[in-house]
Amino acid sequence: MVTFDETKRQANIAKHGIDLAALPGFFDGDLLTREDAREAYGELRFQSIGWHAGEMLFVVWTPGDDEWPHIISARKAEKHEREAWARFCK
């Protein structure tokens, strides 16, 4: 299970064609994860690269109030992100 903001879900579908509601299985696979410290977000954020439904995705998320990840955004992984996953997760 995952959580997400419905407005961000709709925006992510429009921008990237990926439905955040379809991603619970993403967190079951091998992930390359790092903390997202690019800005002071006011919350702990992570960036994860991994496979879902035959595509490699780049997912930004934060630990939710419960035990489930709260997804902020998701998109197809770029070439350098796919290469990083291959180096560390194969």
Secondary structure, 3 states (H helix, E strand, C coil): CCEECHHHHHHHHHHHCCCHHHCHHHHHCCCEEEECCCCCCCCCCEEEEEEECCEEEEEEEEECCCCCEEEEEEEECCHHHHHHHHHHHC
